[in-house]
Amino acid sequence: MPTDRDPETPETPEAAETAEAPEALDAAGADAEGDDAAAAHSAAHRSRRPPSVTRDTARPEGGGRAAPGDAPAPARQWPLLTVLGLAALGLLIVGTDPFAQSFRVGTILVGVALLTGAVLRRILPSVGMLAVRSRFTDMVTYGIMGTLIVLLALMVEPNPWLKIPFLEDALHLTIT
């Protein structure tokens, strides 16, 4: 999250002393303490090297509010709540086991929740806390995981709804 701090403002008092008077350092470089002044002068000029300690991180692309700032918190985070609600519904169906195919249907709902996250991440400019990484990385991650969960849920024994030979072989290889 970006801060209001001026990037040219030094972090430490020592850096503040050297940054406030670079002209004085140039003049001091000519006297007997030239080496110390030159070192302080070079410290005052910032390097292009990234800092060794990160103090802040940038918000992911599209990580802004999904609704105006005066809206209540649930309305501002509706994309995340939609995905979490679908996943929670799927887990509730799996956990309560209310009908014969509840494991398959609940697991498919979890996969559909991830696919919904990928679609929302693609079509909406701002998705709130659903944005974790870059837009492309989020879409690929949510899409691949959602697709695999749905495909594996469709292949669950007994009586699979879908047969994909190479996935069956991979599944049997990991189980046996």
Backbone as JSON Lines, residues from 0, in Angstrom:
{"i":0,"aa":"M","n":[0.84,-1.15,0.0],"ca":[0.0,0.0,0.0],"c":[0.9,1.23,0.0]}
{"i":1,"aa":"P","n":[0.76,2.13,-0.94],"ca":[1.63,3.29,-1.0],"c":[1.39,4.21,0.19]}
{"i":2,"aa":"T","n":[2.44,4.88,0.62],"ca":[2.32,5.83,1.72],"c":[2.4,7.24,1.18]}
{"i":3,"aa":"D","n":[2.09,8.21,2.06],"ca":[2.14,9.6,1.67],"c":[3.54,10.17,1.84]}
{"i":4,"aa":"R","n":[4.48,9.36,2.24],"ca":[5.85,9.79,2.51],"c":[6.52,10.18,1.2]}
{"i":5,"aa":"D","n":[7.26,11.28,1.24],"ca":[8.01,11.73,0.08],"c":[9.19,10.78,-0.11]}
{"i":6,"aa":"P","n":[9.41,10.21,-1.31],"ca":[10.51,9.27,-1.5],"c":[11.87,9.9,-1.28]}
{"i":7,"aa":"E","n":[11.96,11.23,-1.35],"ca":[13.24,11.89,-1.14],"c":[13.51,12.16,0.34]}
{"i":8,"aa":"T","n":[12.51,11.95,1.2],"ca":[12.7,12.19,2.62],"c":[13.5,11.06,3.22]}
{"i":9,"aa":"P","n":[14.6,11.36,3.92],"ca":[15.43,10.29,4.5],"c":[14.73,9.61,5.66]}
{"i":10,"aa":"E","n":[15.06,8.34,5.9],"ca":[14.45,7.53,6.94],"c":[15.09,7.74,8.3]}
{"i":11,"aa":"T","n":[16.4,7.97,8.36],"ca":[17.11,8.04,9.63],"c":[17.63,9.45,9.87]}
{"i":12,"aa":"P","n":[17.9,9.82,11.14],"ca":[18.45,11.15,11.42],"c":[19.81,11.36,10.76]}
{"i":13,"aa":"E","n":[20.62,10.31,10.69],"ca":[21.93,10.45,10.05],"c":[21.77,10.79,8.57]}
{"i":14,"aa":"A","n":[20.82,10.12,7.93],"ca":[20.57,10.39,6.51],"c":[19.97,11.78,6.34]}
{"i":15,"aa":"A","n":[19.18,12.24,7.34],"ca":[18.59,13.57,7.26],"c":[19.68,14.63,7.31]}
{"i":16,"aa":"E","n":[20.7,14.43,8.15],"ca":[21.79,15.39,8.24],"c":[22.53,15.49,6.92]}
{"i":17,"aa":"T","n":[22.79,14.36,6.3],"ca":[23.55,14.39,5.05],"c":[22.69,14.87,3.89]}
{"i":18,"aa":"A","n":[21.38,14.63,3.94],"ca":[20.52,15.02,2.84],"c":[20.16,16.49,2.89]}
{"i":19,"aa":"E","n":[20.22,17.11,4.07],"ca":[19.8,18.5,4.18],"c":[20.82,19.45,3.61]}
{"i":20,"aa":"A","n":[22.09,19.12,3.66],"ca":[23.11,20.09,3.25],"c":[24.12,19.5,2.29]}
{"i":21,"aa":"P","n":[23.71,19.12,1.08],"ca":[24.7,18.57,0.15],"c":[25.72,19.62,-0.28]}
{"i":22,"aa":"E","n":[25.32,20.94,-0.3],"ca":[26.28,21.97,-0.68],"c":[27.39,22.06,0.36]}
{"i":23,"aa":"A","n":[27.01,21.94,1.64],"ca":[28.0,22.0,2.71],"c":[28.95,20.82,2.59]}
{"i":24,"aa":"L","n":[28.45,19.69,2.16],"ca":[29.31,18.52,2.01],"c":[30.29,18.73,0.87]}
{"i":25,"aa":"D","n":[29.85,19.4,-0.2],"ca":[30.77,19.67,-1.3],"c":[31.9,20.57,-0.84]}
{"i":26,"aa":"A","n":[31.56,21.57,-0.03],"ca":[32.6,22.46,0.47],"c":[33.49,21.74,1.47]}
{"i":27,"aa":"A","n":[32.91,20.88,2.28],"ca":[33.69,20.17,3.29],"c":[34.6,19.13,2.65]}
{"i":28,"aa":"G","n":[34.3,18.73,1.44],"ca":[35.11,17.72,0.77],"c":[36.51,18.24,0.46]}
{"i":29,"aa":"A","n":[36.69,19.53,0.46],"ca":[37.99,20.1,0.11],"c":[38.92,20.22,1.31]}
{"i":30,"aa":"D","n":[38.38,20.1,2.53],"ca":[39.27,20.25,3.69],"c":[39.85,18.91,4.12]}
{"i":31,"aa":"A","n":[40.4,18.86,5.34],"ca":[41.11,17.66,5.81],"c":[40.19,16.47,5.99]}
{"i":32,"aa":"E","n":[38.91,16.69,6.2],"ca":[37.99,15.57,6.38],"c":[37.34,15.2,5.06]}
{"i":33,"aa":"G","n":[38.06,15.28,4.0],"ca":[37.54,15.04,2.67],"c":[36.99,13.65,2.47]}
{"i":34,"aa":"D","n":[37.68,12.63,3.02],"ca":[37.22,11.25,2.83],"c":[35.88,11.02,3.52]}
{"i":35,"aa":"D","n":[35.73,11.51,4.76],"ca":[34.47,11.33,5.48],"c":[33.34,12.09,4.78]}
{"i":36,"aa":"A","n":[33.64,13.29,4.33],"ca":[32.61,14.08,3.66],"c":[32.22,13.44,2.33]}
{"i":37,"aa":"A","n":[33.19,12.89,1.63],"ca":[32.87,12.24,0.35],"c":[32.0,11.01,0.58]}
{"i":38,"aa":"A","n":[32.29,10.26,1.64],"ca":[31.46,9.1,1.95],"c":[30.05,9.52,2.32]}
{"i":39,"aa":"A","n":[29.93,10.6,3.11],"ca":[28.6,11.09,3.48],"c":[27.88,11.64,2.26]}
{"i":40,"aa":"H","n":[28.62,12.3,1.37],"ca":[28.02,12.84,0.16],"c":[27.48,11.72,-0.73]}
{"i":41,"aa":"S","n":[28.24,10.63,-0.87],"ca":[27.75,9.52,-1.69],"c":[26.57,8.83,-1.04]}
{"i":42,"aa":"A","n":[26.51,8.84,0.3],"ca":[25.35,8.25,0.99],"c":[24.11,9.1,0.77]}
{"i":43,"aa":"A","n":[24.3,10.41,0.59],"ca":[23.16,11.29,0.39],"c":[22.5,11.05,-0.97]}
{"i":44,"aa":"H","n":[23.3,10.65,-1.96],"ca":[22.74,10.34,-3.27],"c":[22.24,8.91,-3.27]}
{"i":45,"aa":"R","n":[20.98,8.74,-3.57],"ca":[20.37,7.42,-3.48],"c":[20.83,6.52,-4.62]}
{"i":46,"aa":"S","n":[20.96,5.26,-4.29],"ca":[21.35,4.26,-5.27],"c":[20.12,3.76,-6.0]}
{"i":47,"aa":"R","n":[20.31,3.2,-7.17],"ca":[19.2,2.6,-7.9],"c":[18.97,1.17,-7.45]}
{"i":48,"aa":"R","n":[19.83,0.66,-6.59],"ca":[19.69,-0.68,-6.06],"c":[18.48,-0.75,-5.13]}
{"i":49,"aa":"P","n":[17.7,-1.83,-5.18],"ca":[16.55,-1.94,-4.28],"c":[17.02,-2.0,-2.82]}
{"i":50,"aa":"P","n":[16.21,-1.52,-1.89],"ca":[16.63,-1.54,-0.49],"c":[16.76,-2.97,0.03]}
{"i":51,"aa":"S","n":[17.63,-3.14,1.0],"ca":[17.81,-4.49,1.56],"c":[16.65,-4.88,2.45]}
{"i":52,"aa":"V","n":[15.95,-3.9,3.02],"ca":[14.77,-4.16,3.84],"c":[13.59,-3.47,3.18]}
{"i":53,"aa":"T","n":[12.57,-4.24,2.85],"ca":[11.39,-3.67,2.22],"c":[10.47,-3.11,3.3]}
{"i":54,"aa":"R","n":[10.07,-1.85,3.16],"ca":[9.24,-1.21,4.15],"c":[7.77,-1.16,3.73]}
{"i":55,"aa":"D","n":[7.49,-1.38,2.46],"ca":[6.13,-1.25,1.97],"c":[5.97,-2.11,0.72]}
{"i":56,"aa":"T","n":[4.76,-2.5,0.42],"ca":[4.49,-3.25,-0.79],"c":[3.41,-2.54,-1.58]}
{"i":57,"aa":"A","n":[3.46,-2.7,-2.87],"ca":[2.45,-2.1,-3.73],"c":[1.21,-2.97,-3.74]}
{"i":58,"aa":"R","n":[0.08,-2.32,-3.85],"ca":[-1.19,-3.03,-3.94],"c":[-1.24,-3.76,-5.27]}
{"i":59,"aa":"P","n":[-1.79,-5.0,-5.31],"ca":[-1.89,-5.7,-6.59],"c":[-2.77,-4.94,-7.57]}
{"i":60,"aa":"E","n":[-2.5,-5.12,-8.85],"ca":[-3.3,-4.47,-9.87],"c":[-4.76,-4.91,-9.72]}
{"i":61,"aa":"G","n":[-5.66,-3.95,-9.6],"ca":[-7.08,-4.26,-9.42],"c":[-7.45,-4.51,-7.98]}
{"i":62,"aa":"G","n":[-6.54,-4.22,-7.05],"ca":[-6.8,-4.5,-5.64],"c":[-7.58,-3.42,-4.93]}
{"i":63,"aa":"G","n":[-8.11,-2.44,-5.66],"ca":[-8.9,-1.39,-5.03],"c":[-10.28,-1.88,-4.67]}
{"i":64,"aa":"R","n":[-11.06,-0.98,-4.08],"ca":[-12.42,-1.34,-3.66],"c":[-13.28,-1.68,-4.86]}
{"i":65,"aa":"A","n":[-14.2,-2.63,-4.65],"ca":[-15.12,-3.02,-5.7],"c":[-16.4,-2.19,-5.66]}
{"i":66,"aa":"A","n":[-16.52,-1.33,-4.66],"ca":[-17.66,-0.43,-4.52],"c":[-17.13,0.88,-3.94]}
{"i":67,"aa":"P","n":[-17.92,1.96,-3.97],"ca":[-17.44,3.24,-3.44],"c":[-17.02,3.13,-1.97]}
{"i":68,"aa":"G","n":[-16.17,4.03,-1.53],"ca":[-15.64,4.0,-0.18],"c":[-16.69,4.19,0.89]}
{"i":69,"aa":"D","n":[-17.81,4.86,0.59],"ca":[-18.84,5.06,1.61],"c":[-19.79,3.86,1.73]}
{"i":70,"aa":"A","n":[-19.63,2.86,0.89],"ca":[-20.45,1.65,0.97],"c":[-19.99,0.8,2.15]}
{"i":71,"aa":"P","n":[-20.88,-0.01,2.73],"ca":[-20.45,-0.88,3.83],"c":[-19.4,-1.9,3.37]}
{"i":72,"aa":"A","n":[-18.63,-2.41,4.31],"ca":[-17.52,-3.31,3.99],"c":[-17.94,-4.51,3.14]}
{"i":73,"aa":"P","n":[-19.05,-5.19,3.44],"ca":[-19.42,-6.33,2.58],"c":[-19.66,-5.93,1.13]}
{"i":74,"aa":"A","n":[-20.22,-4.75,0.92],"ca":[-20.46,-4.31,-0.46],"c":[-19.16,-3.99,-1.17]}
{"i":75,"aa":"R","n":[-18.15,-3.51,-0.43],"ca":[-16.87,-3.19,-1.06],"c":[-16.09,-4.44,-1.41]}
{"i":76,"aa":"Q","n":[-16.36,-5.55,-0.74],"ca":[-15.62,-6.79,-0.97],"c":[-16.51,-7.89,-1.57]}
{"i":77,"aa":"W","n":[-17.52,-7.52,-2.32],"ca":[-18.46,-8.52,-2.84],"c":[-17.8,-9.57,-3.73]}
{"i":78,"aa":"P","n":[-16.77,-9.29,-4.53],"ca":[-16.18,-10.38,-5.32],"c":[-15.57,-11.47,-4.44]}
{"i":79,"aa":"L","n":[-14.85,-11.07,-3.4],"ca":[-14.26,-12.05,-2.5],"c":[-15.35,-12.81,-1.76]}
{"i":80,"aa":"L","n":[-16.39,-12.11,-1.3],"ca":[-17.47,-12.78,-0.57],"c":[-18.24,-13.75,-1.46]}
{"i":81,"aa":"T","n":[-18.35,-13.43,-2.75],"ca":[-19.01,-14.35,-3.68],"c":[-18.22,-15.65,-3.81]}
{"i":82,"aa":"V","n":[-16.92,-15.53,-4.0],"ca":[-16.07,-16.72,-4.13],"c":[-16.07,-17.52,-2.84]}
{"i":83,"aa":"L","n":[-15.9,-16.85,-1.7],"ca":[-15.89,-17.56,-0.42],"c":[-17.25,-18.19,-0.11]}
{"i":84,"aa":"G","n":[-18.33,-17.51,-0.49],"ca":[-19.67,-18.07,-0.26],"c":[-19.91,-19.35,-1.06]}
{"i":85,"aa":"L","n":[-19.5,-19.34,-2.33],"ca":[-19.64,-20.56,-3.14],"c":[-18.79,-21.7,-2.58]}
{"i":86,"aa":"A","n":[-17.57,-21.4,-2.19],"ca":[-16.7,-22.43,-1.63],"c":[-17.26,-22.95,-0.31]}
{"i":87,"aa":"A","n":[-17.78,-22.06,0.52],"ca":[-18.36,-22.48,1.8],"c":[-19.6,-23.34,1.57]}
{"i":88,"aa":"L","n":[-20.41,-22.99,0.58],"ca":[-21.59,-23.8,0.27],"c":[-21.17,-25.2,-0.18]}
{"i":89,"aa":"G","n":[-20.14,-25.26,-1.02],"ca":[-19.64,-26.57,-1.46],"c":[-19.12,-27.4,-0.3]}
{"i":90,"aa":"L","n":[-18.36,-26.77,0.61],"ca":[-17.84,-27.5,1.77],"c":[-18.96,-27.92,2.71]}
{"i":91,"aa":"L","n":[-20.0,-27.1,2.84],"ca":[-21.15,-27.45,3.67],"c":[-21.87,-28.67,3.1]}
{"i":92,"aa":"I","n":[-22.03,-28.7,1.79],"ca":[-22.68,-29.85,1.14],"c":[-21.84,-31.11,1.34]}
{"i":93,"aa":"V","n":[-20.52,-30.99,1.19],"ca":[-19.66,-32.15,1.4],"c":[-19.72,-32.6,2.86]}
{"i":94,"aa":"G","n":[-19.67,-31.64,3.78],"ca":[-19.64,-31.98,5.2],"c":[-20.93,-32.58,5.73]}
{"i":95,"aa":"T","n":[-22.07,-32.1,5.26],"ca":[-23.34,-32.61,5.78],"c":[-23.82,-33.85,5.05]}
{"i":96,"aa":"D","n":[-23.36,-34.08,3.83],"ca":[-23.69,-35.26,3.03],"c":[-25.21,-35.5,2.96]}
{"i":97,"aa":"P","n":[-25.98,-34.5,2.46],"ca":[-27.44,-34.63,2.47],"c":[-28.02,-35.54,1.39]}
{"i":98,"aa":"F","n":[-27.27,-35.89,0.36],"ca":[-27.81,-36.73,-0.71],"c":[-26.69,-37.6,-1.27]}
{"i":99,"aa":"A","n":[-27.04,-38.49,-2.19],"ca":[-26.12,-39.53,-2.66],"c":[-24.85,-38.97,-3.32]}
{"i":100,"aa":"Q","n":[-24.95,-37.97,-4.14],"ca":[-23.8,-37.43,-4.86],"c":[-23.28,-36.14,-4.23]}
{"i":101,"aa":"S","n":[-23.47,-35.96,-2.94],"ca":[-23.11,-34.69,-2.3],"c":[-21.61,-34.4,-2.35]}
{"i":102,"aa":"F","n":[-20.77,-35.44,-2.24],"ca":[-19.33,-35.2,-2.3],"c":[-18.95,-34.62,-3.66]}
{"i":103,"aa":"R","n":[-19.48,-35.22,-4.71],"ca":[-19.16,-34.77,-6.07],"c":[-19.7,-33.35,-6.31]}
{"i":104,"aa":"V","n":[-20.95,-33.09,-5.94],"ca":[-21.58,-31.79,-6.18],"c":[-20.88,-30.7,-5.35]}
{"i":105,"aa":"G","n":[-20.58,-30.99,-4.09],"ca":[-19.91,-30.01,-3.24],"c":[-18.51,-29.69,-3.73]}
{"i":106,"aa":"T","n":[-17.79,-30.69,-4.18],"ca":[-16.44,-30.47,-4.69],"c":[-16.49,-29.68,-6.0]}
{"i":107,"aa":"I","n":[-17.46,-29.96,-6.83],"ca":[-17.64,-29.19,-8.07],"c":[-17.91,-27.72,-7.72]}
{"i":108,"aa":"L","n":[-18.71,-27.47,-6.68],"ca":[-18.98,-26.09,-6.27],"c":[-17.71,-25.37,-5.82]}
{"i":109,"aa":"V","n":[-16.82,-26.08,-5.14],"ca":[-15.55,-25.48,-4.73],"c":[-14.73,-25.1,-5.97]}
{"i":110,"aa":"G","n":[-14.68,-25.99,-6.96],"ca":[-13.97,-25.69,-8.2],"c":[-14.61,-24.54,-8.96]}
{"i":111,"aa":"V","n":[-15.94,-24.51,-8.99],"ca":[-16.66,-23.43,-9.67],"c":[-16.4,-22.1,-8.95]}
{"i":112,"aa":"A","n":[-16.24,-22.14,-7.64],"ca":[-15.92,-20.91,-6.9],"c":[-14.57,-20.34,-7.37]}
{"i":113,"aa":"L","n":[-13.58,-21.21,-7.54],"ca":[-12.28,-20.73,-8.04],"c":[-12.37,-20.23,-9.47]}
{"i":114,"aa":"L","n":[-13.13,-20.92,-10.31],"ca":[-13.32,-20.44,-11.68],"c":[-14.05,-19.11,-11.71]}
{"i":115,"aa":"T","n":[-15.01,-18.92,-10.8],"ca":[-15.7,-17.64,-10.68],"c":[-14.72,-16.54,-10.29]}
{"i":116,"aa":"G","n":[-13.79,-16.87,-9.38],"ca":[-12.75,-15.91,-9.0],"c":[-11.89,-15.52,-10.19]}
{"i":117,"aa":"A","n":[-11.56,-16.48,-11.04],"ca":[-10.76,-16.18,-12.23],"c":[-11.53,-15.27,-13.19]}
{"i":118,"aa":"V","n":[-12.81,-15.54,-13.38],"ca":[-13.63,-14.73,-14.28],"c":[-13.79,-13.31,-13.72]}
{"i":119,"aa":"L","n":[-14.08,-13.21,-12.41],"ca":[-14.22,-11.89,-11.8],"c":[-12.93,-11.1,-11.89]}
{"i":120,"aa":"R","n":[-11.82,-11.79,-11.7],"ca":[-10.51,-11.12,-11.77],"c":[-10.25,-10.6,-13.18]}
{"i":121,"aa":"R","n":[-10.78,-11.29,-14.18],"ca":[-10.58,-10.89,-15.58],"c":[-11.47,-9.71,-15.98]}
{"i":122,"aa":"I","n":[-12.75,-9.75,-15.58],"ca":[-13.69,-8.78,-16.13],"c":[-13.85,-7.52,-15.28]}
{"i":123,"aa":"L","n":[-13.55,-7.57,-13.99],"ca":[-13.73,-6.39,-13.15],"c":[-12.44,-5.6,-13.01]}
{"i":124,"aa":"P","n":[-12.53,-4.28,-13.03],"ca":[-11.31,-3.49,-12.86],"c":[-10.78,-3.53,-11.42]}
{"i":125,"aa":"S","n":[-11.68,-3.62,-10.44],"ca":[-11.27,-3.68,-9.04],"c":[-12.04,-4.79,-8.35]}
{"i":126,"aa":"V","n":[-11.32,-5.67,-7.68],"ca":[-11.97,-6.8,-7.01],"c":[-11.66,-6.86,-5.53]}
{"i":127,"aa":"G","n":[-11.13,-5.81,-4.97],"ca":[-10.86,-5.79,-3.53],"c":[-9.81,-6.81,-3.14]}
{"i":128,"aa":"M","n":[-10.07,-7.52,-2.06],"ca":[-9.08,-8.46,-1.52],"c":[-9.0,-9.76,-2.31]}
{"i":129,"aa":"L","n":[-9.8,-9.92,-3.34],"ca":[-9.65,-11.07,-4.22],"c":[-8.35,-10.96,-5.02]}
{"i":130,"aa":"A","n":[-7.86,-9.75,-5.19],"ca":[-6.58,-9.52,-5.88],"c":[-5.45,-9.82,-4.9]}
{"i":131,"aa":"V","n":[-4.67,-10.85,-5.21],"ca":[-3.56,-11.24,-4.35],"c":[-2.24,-10.95,-5.03]}
{"i":132,"aa":"R","n":[-2.16,-11.3,-6.3],"ca":[-0.94,-11.09,-7.09],"c":[-1.31,-10.26,-8.29]}
{"i":133,"aa":"S","n":[-0.54,-10.33,-9.34],"ca":[-0.9,-9.61,-10.56],"c":[-2.16,-10.23,-11.16]}
{"i":134,"aa":"R","n":[-2.85,-9.48,-11.99],"ca":[-4.1,-9.97,-12.58],"c":[-3.87,-11.27,-13.35]}
{"i":135,"aa":"F","n":[-2.82,-11.33,-14.15],"ca":[-2.53,-12.52,-14.94],"c":[-2.27,-13.72,-14.03]}
{"i":136,"aa":"T","n":[-1.44,-13.54,-13.01],"ca":[-1.11,-14.66,-12.11],"c":[-2.33,-15.14,-11.37]}
{"i":137,"aa":"D","n":[-3.17,-14.22,-10.89],"ca":[-4.4,-14.62,-10.2],"c":[-5.32,-15.4,-11.13]}
{"i":138,"aa":"M","n":[-5.49,-14.92,-12.36],"ca":[-6.38,-15.62,-13.3],"c":[-5.87,-17.02,-13.59]}
{"i":139,"aa":"V","n":[-4.59,-17.15,-13.84],"ca":[-4.02,-18.46,-14.16],"c":[-4.13,-19.4,-12.96]}
{"i":140,"aa":"T","n":[-3.79,-18.9,-11.78],"ca":[-3.84,-19.73,-10.57],"c":[-5.26,-20.19,-10.27]}
{"i":141,"aa":"Y","n":[-6.19,-19.24,-10.21],"ca":[-7.59,-19.61,-9.93],"c":[-8.14,-20.51,-11.02]}
{"i":142,"aa":"G","n":[-7.82,-20.22,-12.28],"ca":[-8.35,-21.01,-13.39],"c":[-7.85,-22.44,-13.4]}
{"i":143,"aa":"I","n":[-6.54,-22.62,-13.24],"ca":[-5.97,-23.98,-13.26],"c":[-6.47,-24.79,-12.08]}
{"i":144,"aa":"M","n":[-6.43,-24.19,-10.89],"ca":[-6.88,-24.95,-9.71],"c":[-8.36,-25.27,-9.79]}
{"i":145,"aa":"G","n":[-9.19,-24.31,-10.23],"ca":[-10.62,-24.57,-10.36],"c":[-10.91,-25.64,-11.38]}
{"i":146,"aa":"T","n":[-10.23,-25.59,-12.53],"ca":[-10.43,-26.6,-13.57],"c":[-10.04,-27.99,-13.08]}
{"i":147,"aa":"L","n":[-8.89,-28.1,-12.42],"ca":[-8.46,-29.41,-11.91],"c":[-9.42,-29.96,-10.87]}
{"i":148,"aa":"I","n":[-9.91,-29.1,-9.98],"ca":[-10.85,-29.58,-8.95],"c":[-12.14,-30.06,-9.6]}
{"i":149,"aa":"V","n":[-12.65,-29.31,-10.57],"ca":[-13.89,-29.73,-11.24],"c":[-13.67,-31.04,-12.0]}
{"i":150,"aa":"L","n":[-12.58,-31.15,-12.74],"ca":[-12.31,-32.38,-13.5],"c":[-12.16,-33.58,-12.57]}
{"i":151,"aa":"L","n":[-11.41,-33.41,-11.5],"ca":[-11.24,-34.54,-10.57],"c":[-12.53,-34.88,-9.86]}
{"i":152,"aa":"A","n":[-13.37,-33.89,-9.57],"ca":[-14.66,-34.17,-8.95],"c":[-15.57,-34.94,-9.91]}
{"i":153,"aa":"L","n":[-15.46,-34.65,-11.19],"ca":[-16.27,-35.38,-12.17],"c":[-15.77,-36.81,-12.36]}
{"i":154,"aa":"M","n":[-14.52,-37.08,-12.0],"ca":[-13.94,-38.41,-12.19],"c":[-13.99,-39.28,-10.93]}
{"i":155,"aa":"V","n":[-14.6,-38.78,-9.86],"ca":[-14.62,-39.52,-8.59],"c":[-15.37,-40.82,-8.76]}
{"i":156,"aa":"E","n":[-14.81,-41.89,-8.2],"ca":[-15.46,-43.2,-8.19],"c":[-16.44,-43.25,-7.02]}
{"i":157,"aa":"P","n":[-17.44,-44.03,-7.03],"ca":[-17.94,-44.92,-8.08],"c":[-18.77,-44.14,-9.1]}
{"i":158,"aa":"N","n":[-18.93,-44.74,-10.21],"ca":[-19.71,-44.19,-11.33],"c":[-19.26,-42.78,-11.72]}
{"i":159,"aa":"P","n":[-18.06,-42.65,-12.25],"ca":[-17.59,-41.31,-12.65],"c":[-18.46,-40.72,-13.75]}
{"i":160,"aa":"W","n":[-18.66,-39.4,-13.68],"ca":[-19.44,-38.7,-14.69],"c":[-18.58,-38.38,-15.91]}
{"i":161,"aa":"L","n":[-17.27,-38.49,-15.78],"ca":[-16.34,-38.14,-16.84],"c":[-15.15,-39.09,-16.77]}
{"i":162,"aa":"K","n":[-14.69,-39.54,-17.93],"ca":[-13.51,-40.4,-17.98],"c":[-12.46,-39.73,-18.86]}
{"i":163,"aa":"I","n":[-11.33,-39.42,-18.25],"ca":[-10.19,-38.86,-18.98],"c":[-9.02,-39.78,-18.69]}
{"i":164,"aa":"P","n":[-8.58,-40.57,-19.69],"ca":[-7.58,-41.62,-19.43],"c":[-6.29,-41.14,-18.78]}
{"i":165,"aa":"F","n":[-5.68,-40.06,-19.26],"ca":[-4.39,-39.67,-18.68],"c":[-4.56,-39.15,-17.25]}
{"i":166,"aa":"L","n":[-5.71,-38.54,-16.93],"ca":[-5.94,-38.12,-15.55],"c":[-6.23,-39.32,-14.66]}
{"i":167,"aa":"E","n":[-6.92,-40.31,-15.2],"ca":[-7.16,-41.54,-14.43],"c":[-5.84,-42.22,-14.09]}
{"i":168,"aa":"D","n":[-4.93,-42.3,-15.08],"ca":[-3.63,-42.9,-14.82],"c":[-2.85,-42.12,-13.77]}
{"i":169,"aa":"A","n":[-2.89,-40.8,-13.85],"ca":[-2.17,-39.98,-12.87],"c":[-2.79,-40.14,-11.49]}
{"i":170,"aa":"L","n":[-4.11,-40.23,-11.44],"ca":[-4.79,-40.4,-10.16],"c":[-4.47,-41.77,-9.55]}
{"i":171,"aa":"H","n":[-4.49,-42.83,-10.36],"ca":[-4.17,-44.15,-9.86],"c":[-2.7,-44.27,-9.47]}
{"i":172,"aa":"L","n":[-1.83,-43.56,-10.16],"ca":[-0.41,-43.57,-9.83],"c":[-0.17,-42.95,-8.45]}
{"i":173,"aa":"T","n":[-0.91,-41.89,-8.11],"ca":[-0.71,-41.24,-6.83],"c":[-1.35,-42.0,-5.69]}
{"i":174,"aa":"I","n":[-2.42,-42.74,-5.96],"ca":[-3.12,-43.45,-4.91],"c":[-2.49,-44.8,-4.6]}
{"i":175,"aa":"T","n":[-2.11,-45.55,-5.65],"ca":[-1.57,-46.9,-5.42],"c":[-0.09,-46.93,-5.22]}
